[in-house]
Amino acid sequence: MTFEVIMAGFGGQGLLFSGKVLAHAALIEGKELSWLPSYGPEMRGGTCNCSVIVSDDPVGSPIIANPNVLMVMNEPSLDKFESSVAPGGTVFVDSSLISRKVERTDINAVYIPATQMAKDMNAHSLANMIILGAIVKKLGCVSADIVEQALRETISARKADLLDLNLKAVAMGMKFIEEQA
């Protein structure tokens, strides 16, 4: 199976970190992968995105034209990427920040009030990890247990105090999907 994931939103929402954690989890599992972050002036407020490919087969190119997974954390990103999602793909929408619904009927939409959930746990900056947990639980692109290991290995020493909150956020996203089933 191949998961071509685009994570998009505003700079500062942790999208590049989410992609890095997903890519690292895939690496631990021995999968083929690509992680292509988008850096530039969009960091800290403008739009930014990150492309991650997780596959059982070699990855030929890091460029994703038609993702089968889209994680969006702002309306401009939904506007920009919705039309490119492959038919049958899944869009994960932060419904706390995006008021409109996915317009296409040939893709699946999962609405998660991730920003509100993060605020409720007093961890405003972890909506990205809540959605990552939902993606892992819903799609099984990597093992849930491996995500914990990936977080432990990816969080820098200076932010080690945030490990438990990140783990809790991922678990909240997974639980959200379980409760929707």
C-alpha positions as CSV (number, residue, x, y, z in Angstrom):
1,M,0.0,0.0,0.0
2,T,1.2,3.5,-0.7
3,F,0.0,6.6,1.2
4,E,0.7,9.9,-0.4
5,V,0.1,12.5,2.2
6,I,0.0,16.3,2.0
7,M,-0.2,18.1,5.3
8,A,-1.1,21.8,4.8
9,G,-2.0,24.9,6.9
10,F,-0.4,28.0,8.3
11,G,3.3,28.1,9.3
12,G,3.7,27.5,13.0
13,Q,0.9,24.8,13.2
14,G,3.5,22.0,13.4
15,L,2.8,20.5,10.0
16,L,6.4,19.9,9.1
17,F,6.9,18.2,12.5
18,S,3.9,16.0,12.0
19,G,5.3,14.9,8.6
20,K,8.6,14.3,10.2
21,V,7.1,12.0,12.9
22,L,5.1,10.1,10.3
23,A,8.2,9.7,8.1
24,H,10.3,8.6,11.0
25,A,7.6,6.0,12.0
26,A,7.7,4.6,8.5
27,L,11.5,4.5,8.6
28,I,11.4,2.5,11.9
29,E,8.9,0.1,10.3
30,G,11.3,-0.4,7.4
31,K,8.9,1.1,4.8
32,E,10.0,3.1,1.8
33,L,9.4,6.8,2.3
34,S,9.9,10.4,1.3
35,W,9.5,13.5,3.4
36,L,9.5,16.8,1.5
37,P,8.9,19.9,3.8
38,S,8.1,23.3,2.3
39,Y,10.2,25.9,3.9
40,G,10.3,29.6,3.1
41,P,8.7,32.9,3.9
42,E,5.5,31.1,4.7
43,M,6.8,29.9,8.0
44,R,5.1,31.6,11.0
45,G,1.8,32.7,9.5
46,G,1.6,32.1,5.8
47,T,0.6,28.9,4.2
48,C,2.9,25.9,4.3
49,N,2.8,22.2,3.5
50,C,4.7,19.0,3.8
51,S,4.5,15.9,1.6
52,V,5.1,12.5,3.0
53,I,5.0,9.2,1.0
54,V,4.9,5.9,3.0
55,S,5.0,2.8,0.8
56,D,5.8,-0.9,0.7
57,D,7.5,-0.2,-2.7
58,P,10.3,2.1,-3.6
59,V,9.3,5.8,-3.9
60,G,10.1,7.1,-7.4
61,S,9.6,10.8,-6.7
62,P,8.9,12.9,-3.6
63,I,6.5,15.1,-5.6
64,I,2.8,14.3,-5.0
65,A,0.4,15.4,-7.7
66,N,-2.7,13.6,-6.4
67,P,-2.5,12.7,-2.7
68,N,-4.7,10.0,-1.3
69,V,-4.4,11.6,2.1
70,L,-4.8,15.3,2.8
71,M,-4.5,16.9,6.2
72,V,-5.7,20.5,6.2
73,M,-5.6,23.0,9.1
74,N,-6.8,26.1,7.4
75,E,-9.4,27.0,4.7
76,P,-6.9,28.3,2.1
77,S,-5.2,24.9,2.2
78,L,-8.5,23.1,1.7
79,D,-9.3,25.4,-1.2
80,K,-5.9,24.8,-2.7
81,F,-5.6,21.0,-2.4
82,E,-9.1,19.5,-2.3
83,S,-9.3,19.3,-6.1
84,S,-6.0,17.4,-6.3
85,V,-7.0,14.5,-4.0
86,A,-7.2,11.2,-5.7
87,P,-10.7,9.7,-6.0
88,G,-11.3,7.5,-3.0
89,G,-8.8,9.5,-1.0
90,T,-9.4,10.8,2.6
91,V,-9.3,14.4,3.7
92,F,-8.7,15.2,7.4
93,V,-10.1,18.6,8.2
94,D,-9.5,20.6,11.4
95,S,-13.2,21.6,11.8
96,S,-12.3,24.1,14.6
97,L,-10.6,26.3,12.0
98,I,-12.3,25.4,8.7
99,S,-16.0,26.2,8.5
100,R,-16.8,24.8,5.1
101,K,-17.3,21.1,4.2
102,V,-15.4,19.2,1.6
103,E,-17.3,19.7,-1.7
104,R,-16.3,16.6,-3.6
105,T,-18.4,13.5,-3.2
106,D,-15.8,11.0,-4.5
107,I,-13.5,11.4,-1.5
108,N,-13.9,10.7,2.2
109,A,-13.9,13.5,4.7
110,V,-13.1,13.3,8.4
111,Y,-13.9,16.4,10.4
112,I,-11.9,16.7,13.7
113,P,-12.2,19.7,16.0
114,A,-8.5,19.3,16.6
115,T,-7.7,22.9,17.6
116,Q,-10.5,23.0,20.1
117,M,-9.5,19.6,21.5
118,A,-5.9,20.9,21.9
119,K,-7.1,24.0,23.7
120,D,-9.2,21.8,26.0
121,M,-6.1,19.8,27.0
122,N,-4.3,23.1,27.5
123,A,-1.9,22.3,24.7
124,H,-2.9,24.8,22.0
125,S,-0.1,23.9,19.6
126,L,-0.8,20.2,19.4
127,A,-3.8,20.1,17.0
128,N,-1.4,18.7,14.4
129,M,-0.6,15.7,16.6
130,I,-4.3,15.1,17.2
131,I,-4.9,14.9,13.5
132,L,-1.8,12.7,13.0
133,G,-3.2,10.3,15.6
134,A,-6.5,10.2,13.7
135,I,-4.7,9.5,10.4
136,V,-2.7,6.6,11.8
137,K,-5.8,5.1,13.5
138,K,-8.1,5.5,10.5
139,L,-5.7,4.5,7.7
140,G,-3.1,2.3,9.4
141,C,-0.3,3.8,7.3
142,V,2.1,3.0,10.3
143,S,1.6,1.2,13.5
144,A,0.2,3.2,16.4
145,D,2.9,1.8,18.7
146,I,5.6,2.9,16.3
147,V,4.3,6.5,16.4
148,E,5.2,6.7,20.1
149,Q,8.8,5.5,19.4
150,A,9.0,7.9,16.5
151,L,8.0,10.8,18.8
152,R,10.5,9.8,21.4
153,E,13.3,9.8,18.8
154,T,12.1,12.9,17.0
155,I,11.4,15.4,19.8
156,S,14.5,17.4,20.4
157,A,16.2,17.4,23.8
158,R,15.2,21.1,24.5
159,K,11.5,20.1,24.0
160,A,11.6,16.8,25.8
161,D,9.2,18.1,28.4
162,L,6.5,18.1,25.6
163,L,6.8,14.4,24.9
164,D,4.0,13.4,27.2
165,L,1.6,16.0,25.8
166,N,2.4,15.0,22.3
167,L,1.7,11.3,23.1
168,K,-1.6,12.4,24.8
169,A,-2.5,14.4,21.7
170,V,-1.9,11.5,19.3
171,A,-3.9,9.2,21.6
172,M,-6.8,11.7,21.6
173,G,-6.8,11.7,17.8
174,M,-6.9,7.9,17.8
175,K,-9.7,7.8,20.3
176,F,-11.7,10.3,18.3
177,I,-11.6,7.9,15.3
178,E,-12.6,5.0,17.5
179,E,-15.6,6.9,18.9
180,Q,-16.7,7.8,15.3
181,A,-16.8,4.1,14.2
